[in-house]
Amino acid sequence: MRMVQVATEWLSRKITLPPFEIWVEDYLAHPDRYDEYFMGLWESEMARPQEH
């Protein structure tokens, strides 16, 4: 679930998105739609130096 929240926060800085709660509902209902995309996003965020 944390991976979805990180992705939602990152995307929301780039484009207009529905509320996080809507994403959670859809993700829980259809995780296969998101897993590969979010894993790539998660890995790219983890590879970047952390902002302080």
C-alpha positions as CSV (number, residue, x, y, z in Angstrom):
1,M,0.0,0.0,0.0
2,R,2.9,2.4,0.7
3,M,4.2,1.9,-2.8
4,V,0.8,3.1,-4.1
5,Q,0.9,6.2,-1.8
6,V,4.4,7.1,-2.9
7,A,3.4,6.8,-6.6
8,T,0.2,8.8,-6.1
9,E,2.1,11.6,-4.3
10,W,4.8,11.7,-7.0
11,L,2.2,11.8,-9.8
12,S,0.1,14.4,-8.1
13,R,3.0,16.8,-8.3
14,K,3.0,16.3,-12.1
15,I,-0.7,15.9,-13.0
16,T,-4.2,16.2,-11.6
17,L,-5.2,12.9,-10.0
18,P,-8.2,11.6,-8.1
19,P,-7.9,11.4,-4.3
20,F,-5.6,8.8,-2.9
21,E,-8.6,6.8,-1.5
22,I,-10.0,6.3,-5.0
23,W,-6.6,4.9,-6.1
24,V,-6.5,2.6,-3.1
25,E,-9.9,1.2,-3.9
26,D,-9.0,0.6,-7.5
27,Y,-5.5,-0.8,-6.7
28,L,-7.0,-3.3,-4.2
29,A,-9.6,-4.4,-6.7
30,H,-7.1,-4.6,-9.6
31,P,-3.5,-4.8,-8.3
32,D,-2.2,-6.5,-11.5
33,R,-3.0,-3.3,-13.4
34,Y,-0.5,-1.4,-11.3
35,D,2.2,-3.7,-10.0
36,E,4.8,-3.5,-12.8
37,Y,4.3,0.3,-13.2
38,F,4.5,1.1,-9.5
39,M,7.5,-1.2,-9.0
40,G,9.4,0.7,-11.7
41,L,8.4,4.0,-10.1
42,W,9.3,2.8,-6.6
43,E,12.8,1.6,-7.8
44,S,13.5,4.9,-9.6
45,E,12.5,6.9,-6.5
46,M,14.7,4.7,-4.2
47,A,17.7,5.2,-6.5
48,R,17.5,9.0,-6.3
49,P,19.3,10.9,-3.5
50,Q,16.8,11.7,-0.7
51,E,15.8,15.4,-0.4
52,H,16.2,16.8,3.1
